[in-house]
């Protein structure tokens, strides 16, 4: 065999191997996009409390359930495209918290520490606990409204996974409308008697309305959109008026502010203003007076927004994250909402 034929043979082998790798990548992509079937959808069991619960085989074959799972999977893959993350199986791939960590970081700009892959069950659950706490903060859900927990997500229980992802999709917006009124039949076994019954779990509601409401909120313009776009010359006057109002309130306890973006980004002044305006004391243990970590700032701002809602103040067009990120327009919206409610207190 000549040297030339040997080199040509190696070249052909190299091309063949490269083509094989491309084919494998294409097959992996196609597999990830293939609709779910009962054969590849893995679903765990909820063993909390007095019952064991498992999704029925009929529901796994339900086209509506499969369509919902597929749309959520495609949405996650779209969001995480730049991270080169491909989710093939919702329950399996989300169970250790790694994908959920990347997802909430991308959606909310959250900062999750300990991002390394967890190997042991204990470390996976610790990671998942941290991630779910972050998600619950950003979704601003109370304990009674949470339909997922660490054990169920880690055990790959489909019901909890879908509830969690639907909540995230509604909060942050999903380009496609999810299927409406999806129900899953669950086999519930009483641990003490082993008695079995079938119950129905509602996963989605009127998603057409949810999708429309989200789109409407995104498109809705307010006075601050107009101010920033069409009347920037008046911006300083508005900032000055709101600053004067805030300083008047905060001066009651010898506090003050000089920079709107900076001085309200950690939430302390917002909590203080609400407590002064409403005439109640916010316990020191319920928020941080000198927050340094992002999580503590986010907690303070979320608390302030909840106090505003409890006082009957319409929710401003902003998120807690945008306040912590020192977004001027969001901060002005919050201060103006407080001013509109309590301007009569300033004399």
Secondary structure as GFF3:
##gff-version 3
##sequence-region A 1 347
A	DSSP	alpha_helix	3	33	.	.	.	ID=ss1
A	DSSP	beta_strand	45	46	.	.	.	ID=ss2
A	DSSP	beta_strand	51	55	.	.	.	ID=ss3
A	DSSP	alpha_helix	57	60	.	.	.	ID=ss4
A	DSSP	alpha_helix	63	79	.	.	.	ID=ss5
A	DSSP	three_ten_helix	81	83	.	.	.	ID=ss6
A	DSSP	alpha_helix	90	94	.	.	.	ID=ss7
A	DSSP	alpha_helix	98	108	.	.	.	ID=ss8
A	DSSP	alpha_helix	121	139	.	.	.	ID=ss9
A	DSSP	three_ten_helix	143	145	.	.	.	ID=ss10
A	DSSP	alpha_helix	150	154	.	.	.	ID=ss11
A	DSSP	alpha_helix	158	172	.	.	.	ID=ss12
A	DSSP	beta_strand	183	190	.	.	.	ID=ss13
A	DSSP	beta_strand	196	202	.	.	.	ID=ss14
A	DSSP	alpha_helix	207	219	.	.	.	ID=ss15
A	DSSP	alpha_helix	223	230	.	.	.	ID=ss16
A	DSSP	three_ten_helix	232	234	.	.	.	ID=ss17
A	DSSP	alpha_helix	235	250	.	.	.	ID=ss18
A	DSSP	three_ten_helix	251	253	.	.	.	ID=ss19
A	DSSP	alpha_helix	260	263	.	.	.	ID=ss20
A	DSSP	alpha_helix	268	278	.	.	.	ID=ss21
A	DSSP	three_ten_helix	284	286	.	.	.	ID=ss22
A	DSSP	alpha_helix	294	310	.	.	.	ID=ss23
A	DSSP	alpha_helix	320	324	.	.	.	ID=ss24
A	DSSP	alpha_helix	328	342	.	.	.	ID=ss25
A	DSSP	three_ten_helix	343	345	.	.	.	ID=ss26
###
